[in-house]
Amino acid sequence: MGDSKVNTYQRIPPFIEIMDCTLRDGEQTSGVSFLPHEKLMMARMLLKDINVDRIEVASARVSDGEKDAVKMICRYANQIGMLNKVEVLGFVDGTQSIDWICDCGCKVINLLAKGSLKHCTHQLHKTPEEHINDIKNSLRYAAERNIGVNLYLEDWSNGMKNSPEYVYQIMDALIDTNVNRFMLPDTLGVLNPLQVIEFFRKMIKRYPNAHFDFHAHNDYDLAVSNSLAAVLSGAKGLHVTVNGLGERCGNAPLASVQAILKDQFHAKTNIKESRLNDISKLVVGYSGIAIAPNQPIVGENVFTQVAGVHADGDNKDNLYCNDLIPERFGRKREYALGKNSGKANIARNLKELGLELSAEQTKKVTKRITELGDRKEIVTQDDLPFIVSDVLKHSAPENKIKLVSYMVSLAYGLKPLASVKVSINGNLYEADSTGDGQYDAFVKSLRKIYKEKLGRTFPLLENYAVTIPPGGRTDALVQTVITWRFGDKMIRTRGLDVDQTEAAIKATIKMLNMFEEQEYNN
């Protein structure tokens, strides 16, 4: 066993080719449909900023919109000298797919053949010999039209499980043709890493000079593990998608595969890691599919230390850091503020804000944050100066803006109404306004005070999100997160309450005090 492991590791190629399938396979995610210009924007970033080796951008003959997207991508790729990196999935359908791809200006077809006897006989209703003959006809026509060919063996995983002689029959017939890459998909996501190693070893032993790609699906949450098993066994290329998008449970995520290839197996790729977070956010925006906050590499929380002991360890020679340094991926490490925060977490955040507190003051602030954490409130770094101010009233100024009173009403057939009284720098102001909702009416009342009575500009509401903290019941607290813009300044504030409007109002008053403090300091 020991020698076998050594030999396996020795077969790791010095370079692994990465093909991103987000624009084709990723679009098969339920509810996802990209517009042509969205596909172009993602293709641009994948090719130029992420530097993937290849992108699969569409399936042939799907729609006119798909054709427009492929044409746009191919025009762009041709302009930057990367047309050979753009590929389209096509079918063994005589000349139709190849003509469609040629009309788009694309130069590479990923030809979808059947990799299991069951697919060949039950879906195509053909014998292996008939299917091989059809494939060869497509290969000849592709050569006539100067189109490069890679070949998918669809359902290869089940083919190796149940009909390996069929897989070998197909490969024996095509190994000496103009196929550049043989792409081996686990179409239904049924393999485990040991099976991947077994099947890949058999393929490579039988066809040592072939270029094999592996295309994983994540039905058993093994897409990344299986991809790495394929590399260990001699695969020269891997197929991935941004954020693991794909049919059913998705595909192997680009960021995770890249990090493991580099850190665990010292394999080389062309991927520019510093932009992985950017492409993740772009795909989230276009797909509408959010990623989990604990998604490796690109999740919102993966570089956030929560436990105070971890922050303390990081202060002492980075004891809780590994090779996944956030700056490597264009991010930075953060230290969460909540009930698990210790003095070290608080100290880290205070230092970043330029605030200096004594040990006793830090202890008081830590206690207050722990209390807030017990009430489920998420405390942000932006909140920290106000917690400090609240705890240390004797040494910090009072909030300049206070909500004295307010009333909001909602009646059927009438626009919501708000009546607001606030204290600004010790002076009282009142205003009434209607709005499209209770909170909108409240904000419009404040805008009226700022415009008519103070002659000042009210910050612009950029984004508004409402969530129920994890673990909540029907009587759970509501968390409102609001992003505000004032000129080139951006602030995100949070409010927590049993009532959504009240939570939003708390976030708004926090925001006004932040901007007031900035105006005062300027």
Phi, psi and omega in degrees: 000320182299314181295323180299318180295317180300315181295323179298313181295325181293339182273001178297121179297147179294340181222134178245127179278134181247122173250126178265129183249018185303320186282347177246291181290323179297329180287349176278002172299136181304126177087001182256129175212116183271141172283157181306316182291331177292319176298320179297316181297319178292320178298318178302313182292319180297319183283312188270316187270318180274329176068040173294157183283328182209154172228134174259117197253349184186170167253138182294149170067022182281308184195167176294323178297321178295322179294319177299319181296315181296320178300316180298315181295318181293322176299314180296312182298323178295322180296327182258012176073029182235025182298328181292348180268356183261128184228150179231135176287131178229171189242160177280081187227041182074242183252355192296307182296318182295319177296318179300314181294319177298318179299332180279350183087011181274153185242002182223130174250136170260096190282125185267102175255172183267128183257006176222148180299324180299315178296320182295313186276325185269330180266315180272338185058044179229159173280160176305321181296319178294319180294318178300318180296320178295319179299314181297324177296319177295320179297318179296318181291323177298320178296320178298325182266008177061044179250126175288150186232128163247149186240120170279135168256084185302136182065031179303323182300313177288331175299316179290331178288314193247338183213058183300328180297328176292315179302315181293326178297316178296312182296316180302323182284337189244354187297331182255021178265193182272023175284126181277320181223139172257120188252119190254103183265142166268074193305321183257007177063044188257352186273157167245167186303324180295322178290321178301314179299314181300311185290322179293321179299320179295317180295316184287325177296322183278328182230071189295339184260002181280149172266115180251131169258156173238135183238106186262149168239155196253028186301326177255018181061035183239012184301315180291314180300316180294324177297318179291324176298321178296318179296316178302332185261004173115004175298139181261349180213151177232146176256135183221169169225154176293130180064012179072020178302154177156173183297147180057251183268003175092187184246185178288128182288134181307309186297316181294316180299316180299313183297318182289319177304314184285313189277322186269331186235001176055030176277152181259142171223175177264005187291134174268103188294331186295346181252005182296323178292325180294315181291328176299313180294321180298316181291323175301315182297317183280327183274334186075008180260110179286153176255154180296144180298338178258018174298124182307143176074309189250353180293153185299326189257000191289343176246029178247119175274131181258312183290134180300326181297330178290318177297321178297318178295323178294328176292338182250073175068037172051051185292338183248028178250150174235195183290346179278070181284128186301323181300332178300329182252021179073027182232184176219154180282139178236160181236110188292151178246116181188199187291341179267002182290141172248183181299328182294318176300313181298316181299319179300312182292320178297319180298317180296329179274353182078020180261136178242126179235155174286169179300321181292319178295318178299322179298318180294318179295318179301317180298317180294319180295321177298319178298317179296320178298324178295335177269009177078001182289132176273121183262127179259168178297327178297330180284338191303316179301329182279331172293318177301315180297319181293321183283323186249059186298333183288340184238000180231149183292153176290159174300136183283336181240125180232140175275111182281311178196159174203158176219129174236141182228151181223123181225143181299130178086354180237152178288142178303146183236142176228141174235124190232139171232124180231155173252122180238113183054039176089354181255140181269139179222144179228149175200152175239151177197155171258164180201181180283345177204174182298316181291322178299319178296321178298312181295321179294328175295317177295319179301320180297319178298313183295319184283310189274329186252338179247343182065035183236159179274135178269136181305152182271131176284116185267320182205149185219121181225140180238132178221160169255123182305147182306141178089000183287157176249197181294337179258025186291159173290149177255131178252125178247126179244121183237134176254131184238148176233136174223099186068236179263009180260141180229135179224139175246126180236156182233145173228150183226131179194169176286342181248132183299316181296317179297321178297318179294322179295319177299317178297325181291317179294323174302313181299315182298322178292324177297313180292324179297319179295320178295317179297320181296317182290330180282000000 
